[in-house]
Amino acid sequence: MNTLDEKTRTELEAAAFRRLAEHLRERVDVQNIDLMNLAGFCRNCLSNWLQEAAAARSITISKDDARAHVYGMPYEQWKARHQREASPARLAALAASHTHR
């Protein structure tokens, strides 16, 4: 990767981001709390990072638009369809190990 020009590297990184977002859209069985507990990030983190990257370039993307891009649908719709209530053990693990940023 170090030998690639910046444009090509950026295109590859963008393709990897799109593939990750697509993969997470397909894997609705994987809950955000499990992602946070295992990897320290979740779909909301990705949408926040997208929004932050836009802001760094003086581009305004709303939180709702960024989340819809990552989730593939409005966030509230995704939550209603796919989000399960987190168990006390999962919530405790999250509280013990992560601060959501």
MDTraj code that builds the backbone (N, CA, C; nanometers):
import mdtraj as md
import numpy as np

residues = "MET ASN THR LEU ASP GLU LYS THR ARG THR GLU LEU GLU ALA ALA ALA PHE ARG ARG LEU ALA GLU HIS LEU ARG GLU ARG VAL ASP VAL GLN ASN ILE ASP LEU MET ASN LEU ALA GLY PHE CYS ARG ASN CYS LEU SER ASN TRP LEU GLN GLU ALA ALA ALA ALA ARG SER ILE THR ILE SER LYS ASP ASP ALA ARG ALA HIS VAL TYR GLY MET PRO TYR GLU GLN TRP LYS ALA ARG HIS GLN ARG GLU ALA SER PRO ALA ARG LEU ALA ALA LEU ALA ALA SER HIS THR HIS ARG".split()
xyz = np.array([
    [0.0822, -0.1199, 0.0000],
    [0.0000, 0.0000, 0.0000],
    [0.0864, 0.1260, 0.0000],
    [0.2057, 0.1178, 0.0569],
    [0.2913, 0.2360, 0.0639],
    [0.3374, 0.2835, -0.0725],
    [0.3354, 0.1943, -0.1709],
    [0.3827, 0.2325, -0.3042],
    [0.2720, 0.2890, -0.3920],
    [0.1487, 0.2860, -0.3444],
    [0.0364, 0.3366, -0.4231],
    [0.0300, 0.4886, -0.4169],
    [-0.0166, 0.5472, -0.5266],
    [-0.0395, 0.6909, -0.5229],
    [-0.1615, 0.7182, -0.4346],
    [-0.1721, 0.8411, -0.3877],
    [-0.2762, 0.8768, -0.2910],
    [-0.4166, 0.8539, -0.3457],
    [-0.4396, 0.8850, -0.4722],
    [-0.5723, 0.8676, -0.5325],
    [-0.6131, 0.7204, -0.5319],
    [-0.5217, 0.6335, -0.5741],
    [-0.5515, 0.4901, -0.5780],
    [-0.5745, 0.4363, -0.4375],
    [-0.4882, 0.4769, -0.3435],
    [-0.5056, 0.4319, -0.2046],
    [-0.6407, 0.4754, -0.1497],
    [-0.6791, 0.6003, -0.1757],
    [-0.8083, 0.6516, -0.1292],
    [-0.9231, 0.5732, -0.1913],
    [-0.9119, 0.5409, -0.3198],
    [-1.0165, 0.4628, -0.3867],
    [-1.0288, 0.3235, -0.3258],
    [-0.9162, 0.2608, -0.2951],
    [-0.9193, 0.1281, -0.2332],
    [-0.9783, 0.1339, -0.0927],
    [-0.9389, 0.2355, -0.0165],
    [-0.9936, 0.2509, 0.1183],
    [-1.1436, 0.2777, 0.1135],
    [-1.1873, 0.3579, 0.0179],
    [-1.3309, 0.3856, 0.0029],
    [-1.4062, 0.2583, -0.0345],
    [-1.3479, 0.1779, -0.1218],
    [-1.4120, 0.0518, -0.1603],
    [-1.4223, -0.0419, -0.0404],
    [-1.3184, -0.0451, 0.0427],
    [-1.3222, -0.1293, 0.1629],
    [-1.4294, -0.0804, 0.2598],
    [-1.4425, 0.0516, 0.2760],
    [-1.5473, 0.1071, 0.3617],
    [-1.6850, 0.0679, 0.3091],
    [-1.7055, 0.0830, 0.1774],
    [-1.8359, 0.0468, 0.1199],
    [-1.8655, -0.1009, 0.1412],
    [-1.7644, -0.1853, 0.1271],
    [-1.7839, -0.3291, 0.1465],
    [-1.8148, -0.3603, 0.2924],
    [-1.7471, -0.2942, 0.3850],
    [-1.7763, -0.3136, 0.5273],
    [-1.9193, -0.2717, 0.5584],
    [-1.9610, -0.1562, 0.5089],
    [-2.0977, -0.1096, 0.5333],
    [-2.1985, -0.2078, 0.4736],
    [-2.1708, -0.2563, 0.3523],
    [-2.2600, -0.3537, 0.2886],
    [-2.2665, -0.4824, 0.3708],
    [-2.1517, -0.5279, 0.4175],
    [-2.1461, -0.6500, 0.4985],
    [-2.2293, -0.6341, 0.6260],
    [-2.2166, -0.5192, 0.6916],
    [-2.2936, -0.4957, 0.8140],
    [-2.4429, -0.4826, 0.7846],
    [-2.4785, -0.4305, 0.6666],
    [-2.6207, -0.4249, 0.6286],
    [-2.6768, -0.5655, 0.6114],
    [-2.5948, -0.6556, 0.5583],
    [-2.6383, -0.7942, 0.5378],
    [-2.6442, -0.8718, 0.6688],
    [-2.5579, -0.8391, 0.7627],
    [-2.5471, -0.9133, 0.8888],
    [-2.6275, -0.8454, 0.9981],
    [-2.7579, -0.8383, 0.9766],
    [-2.8453, -0.7739, 1.0753],
    [-2.8537, -0.8550, 1.2045],
    [-2.8080, -0.9807, 1.1998],
    [-2.8051, -1.0627, 1.3203],
    [-2.6963, -1.0163, 1.4172],
    [-2.5989, -0.9439, 1.3679],
    [-2.4910, -0.8932, 1.4524],
    [-2.5358, -0.7607, 1.5125],
    [-2.5510, -0.7595, 1.6422],
    [-2.5999, -0.6415, 1.7124],
    [-2.4861, -0.5422, 1.7378],
    [-2.5205, -0.4153, 1.7419],
    [-2.4203, -0.3118, 1.7669],
    [-2.3474, -0.3330, 1.8991],
    [-2.4187, -0.3742, 2.0017],
    [-2.3540, -0.3937, 2.1319],
    [-2.2496, -0.5042, 2.1237],
    [-2.2758, -0.6063, 2.0429],
    [-2.1775, -0.7131, 2.0255],
    [-2.0549, -0.6622, 1.9504],
    [-2.0776, -0.5786, 1.8488],
    [-1.9646, -0.5166, 1.7790],
    [-1.8813, -0.4334, 1.8758],
    [-1.9478, -0.3542, 1.9582],
    [-1.8766, -0.2705, 2.0554],
    [-1.7976, -0.3563, 2.1535],
    [-1.8595, -0.4616, 2.2041],
    [-1.7925, -0.5462, 2.3024],
    [-1.6745, -0.6222, 2.2427],
    [-1.6854, -0.6612, 2.1171],
    [-1.5794, -0.7401, 2.0544],
    [-1.4739, -0.6555, 1.9842],
    [-1.5165, -0.5468, 1.9205],
    [-1.4242, -0.4723, 1.8343],
    [-1.4070, -0.3256, 1.8728],
    [-1.4910, -0.2761, 1.9621],
    [-1.4776, -0.1379, 2.0048],
    [-1.5374, -0.0359, 1.9100],
    [-1.6147, -0.0817, 1.8135],
    [-1.6864, 0.0090, 1.7239],
    [-1.8153, -0.0579, 1.6802],
    [-1.9078, 0.0227, 1.6276],
    [-2.0346, -0.0303, 1.5784],
    [-2.0795, 0.0502, 1.4568],
    [-2.1959, 0.0192, 1.4076],
    [-2.2505, 0.0916, 1.2926],
    [-2.2624, 0.2411, 1.3214],
    [-2.3029, 0.2750, 1.4430],
    [-2.3141, 0.4167, 1.4786],
    [-2.1778, 0.4844, 1.4732],
    [-2.0740, 0.4154, 1.5163],
    [-1.9389, 0.4715, 1.5080],
    [-1.9033, 0.5002, 1.3626],
    [-1.9305, 0.4054, 1.2738],
    [-1.9009, 0.4276, 1.1317],
    [-1.9743, 0.5496, 1.0789],
    [-2.1003, 0.5631, 1.1161],
    [-2.1759, 0.6792, 1.0674],
    [-2.1210, 0.8084, 1.1276],
    [-2.0775, 0.8038, 1.2528],
    [-2.0149, 0.9217, 1.3143],
    [-1.8849, 0.9575, 1.2435],
    [-1.8053, 0.8577, 1.2096],
    [-1.6783, 0.8830, 1.1411],
    [-1.7026, 0.9408, 1.0018],
    [-1.8062, 0.8921, 0.9353],
    [-1.8420, 0.9468, 0.8043],
    [-1.8811, 1.0936, 0.8175],
    [-1.9618, 1.1225, 0.9154],
    [-2.0058, 1.2602, 0.9401],
    [-1.8864, 1.3492, 0.9763],
    [-1.7954, 1.2995, 1.0580],
    [-1.6760, 1.3752, 1.0965],
    [-1.5848, 1.4007, 0.9767],
    [-1.5699, 1.3006, 0.8890],
    [-1.4867, 1.3179, 0.7694],
    [-1.5454, 1.4249, 0.6786],
    [-1.6764, 1.4260, 0.6665],
    [-1.7422, 1.5296, 0.5861],
    [-1.7199, 1.6670, 0.6484],
    [-1.7386, 1.6769, 0.7781],
    [-1.7220, 1.8051, 0.8470],
    [-1.5792, 1.8579, 0.8323],
    [-1.4816, 1.7683, 0.8324],
    [-1.3423, 1.8092, 0.8157],
    [-1.3181, 1.8722, 0.6788],
    [-1.4082, 1.8445, 0.5856],
    [-1.3996, 1.9013, 0.4507],
    [-1.5064, 2.0079, 0.4278],
    [-1.5609, 2.0574, 0.5382],
    [-1.6654, 2.1619, 0.5340],
    [-1.7896, 2.1171, 0.4577],
    [-1.8208, 1.9883, 0.4690],
    [-1.9413, 1.9311, 0.4092],
    [-2.0336, 1.8924, 0.5238],
    [-2.1588, 1.9324, 0.5150],
    [-2.2548, 1.9008, 0.6196],
    [-2.3344, 1.7773, 0.5812],
    [-2.3258, 1.6759, 0.6642],
    [-2.4075, 1.5553, 0.6505],
    [-2.4762, 1.5380, 0.7850],
    [-2.6070, 1.5276, 0.7826],
    [-2.6787, 1.5126, 0.9088],
    [-2.6509, 1.3752, 0.9697],
    [-2.6707, 1.3664, 1.0993],
    [-2.6557, 1.2392, 1.1697],
    [-2.7490, 1.1348, 1.1088],
    [-2.8733, 1.1750, 1.0802],
    [-2.9702, 1.0821, 1.0216],
    [-2.9256, 1.0339, 0.8841],
    [-2.8729, 1.1249, 0.8009],
    [-2.8266, 1.0856, 0.6676],
    [-2.7056, 0.9933, 0.6754],
    [-2.6132, 1.0236, 0.7652],
    [-2.4953, 0.9384, 0.7811],
    [-2.5360, 0.7989, 0.8290],
    [-2.6272, 0.7934, 0.9238],
    [-2.6734, 0.6627, 0.9727],
    [-2.7485, 0.5865, 0.8641],
    [-2.8327, 0.6537, 0.7896],
    [-2.9063, 0.5867, 0.6815],
    [-2.8095, 0.5298, 0.5786],
    [-2.7001, 0.6009, 0.5532],
    [-2.6008, 0.5511, 0.4580],
    [-2.5368, 0.4225, 0.5097],
    [-2.5005, 0.4197, 0.6356],
    [-2.4354, 0.3017, 0.6928],
    [-2.5350, 0.1874, 0.7115],
    [-2.6536, 0.2180, 0.7624],
    [-2.7530, 0.1143, 0.7905],
    [-2.8272, 0.0669, 0.6661],
    [-2.8286, 0.1481, 0.5601],
    [-2.9025, 0.1122, 0.4391],
    [-3.0501, 0.1440, 0.4488],
    [-3.0893, 0.2119, 0.5546],
    [-3.2279, 0.2533, 0.5787],
    [-3.2248, 0.3511, 0.6956],
    [-3.3334, 0.4213, 0.7195],
    [-3.3351, 0.5093, 0.8369],
    [-3.3068, 0.4293, 0.9650],
    [-3.2299, 0.4901, 1.0533],
    [-3.1865, 0.4238, 1.1764],
    [-3.3042, 0.3710, 1.2580],
    [-3.4066, 0.4520, 1.2761],
    [-3.5216, 0.4085, 1.3562],
    [-3.5897, 0.2872, 1.2936],
    [-3.5924, 0.2823, 1.1619],
    [-3.6501, 0.1667, 1.0929],
    [-3.5643, 0.0425, 1.1175],
    [-3.4321, 0.0573, 1.1093],
    [-3.3425, -0.0548, 1.1349],
    [-3.3609, -0.1051, 1.2774],
    [-3.3648, -0.0122, 1.3732],
    [-3.3825, -0.0510, 1.5131],
    [-3.5118, -0.1293, 1.5321],
    [-3.6205, -0.0822, 1.4727],
    [-3.7499, -0.1488, 1.4882],
    [-3.7474, -0.2891, 1.4283],
    [-3.6777, -0.3053, 1.3181],
    [-3.6736, -0.4353, 1.2501],
    [-3.5730, -0.5330, 1.3097],
    [-3.4576, -0.4822, 1.3530],
    [-3.3454, -0.5723, 1.3798],
    [-3.2854, -0.5661, 1.5198],
    [-3.3010, -0.4561, 1.5900],
    [-3.2339, -0.4446, 1.7195],
    [-3.3095, -0.5208, 1.8266],
    [-3.2350, -0.6064, 1.8983],
    [-3.2923, -0.6810, 2.0097],
    [-3.2491, -0.6142, 2.1397],
    [-3.3251, -0.6391, 2.2424],
    [-3.2889, -0.5843, 2.3729],
    [-3.1602, -0.6503, 2.4211],
    [-3.0691, -0.5700, 2.4675],
    [-2.9410, -0.6219, 2.5154],
    [-2.9584, -0.6849, 2.6529],
    [-2.8919, -0.7962, 2.6724],
    [-2.8970, -0.8638, 2.8022],
    [-2.8182, -0.7830, 2.9049],
    [-2.8495, -0.8040, 3.0328],
    [-2.7717, -0.7366, 3.1374],
    [-2.6218, -0.7666, 3.1275],
    [-2.5868, -0.8883, 3.0889],
    [-2.4452, -0.9246, 3.0763],
    [-2.3776, -0.8441, 2.9652],
    [-2.4460, -0.8284, 2.8527],
    [-2.3890, -0.7495, 2.7422],
    [-2.3739, -0.6033, 2.7819],
    [-2.4741, -0.5499, 2.8494],
    [-2.4679, -0.4105, 2.8938],
    [-2.3546, -0.3897, 2.9940],
    [-2.3368, -0.4855, 3.0844],
    [-2.2292, -0.4758, 3.1833],
    [-2.0928, -0.4828, 3.1155],
    [-2.0799, -0.5710, 3.0171],
    [-1.9534, -0.5818, 2.9441],
    [-1.9214, -0.4515, 2.8718],
    [-2.0220, -0.3901, 2.8131],
    [-2.0017, -0.2624, 2.7443],
    [-1.9599, -0.1538, 2.8428],
    [-2.0291, -0.1465, 2.9540],
    [-1.9979, -0.0444, 3.0545],
    [-1.8571, -0.0621, 3.1111],
    [-1.8143, -0.1865, 3.1238],
    [-1.6842, -0.2139, 3.1835],
    [-1.5676, -0.1863, 3.0890],
    [-1.5932, -0.1914, 2.9598],
    [-1.4785, -0.1886, 2.8691],
    [-1.4763, -0.0771, 2.7658],
    [-1.5857, -0.0060, 2.7475],
    [-1.5884, 0.0913, 2.6382],
    [-1.6574, 0.2212, 2.6769],
    [-1.6069, 0.3260, 2.6178],
    [-1.6759, 0.4542, 2.6208],
    [-1.7136, 0.4829, 2.4770],
    [-1.8409, 0.4892, 2.4470],
    [-1.8857, 0.5132, 2.3096],
    [-1.8508, 0.6548, 2.2702],
    [-1.7784, 0.6682, 2.1600],
    [-1.7346, 0.8006, 2.1128],
    [-1.8059, 0.8370, 1.9864],
])
top = md.Topology()
chain = top.add_chain()
for i, resn in enumerate(residues, 1):
    res = top.add_residue(resn, chain, resSeq=i)
    for name in ("N", "CA", "C"):
        top.add_atom(name, md.element.get_by_symbol(name[0]), res)
traj = md.Trajectory(xyz[None], top)
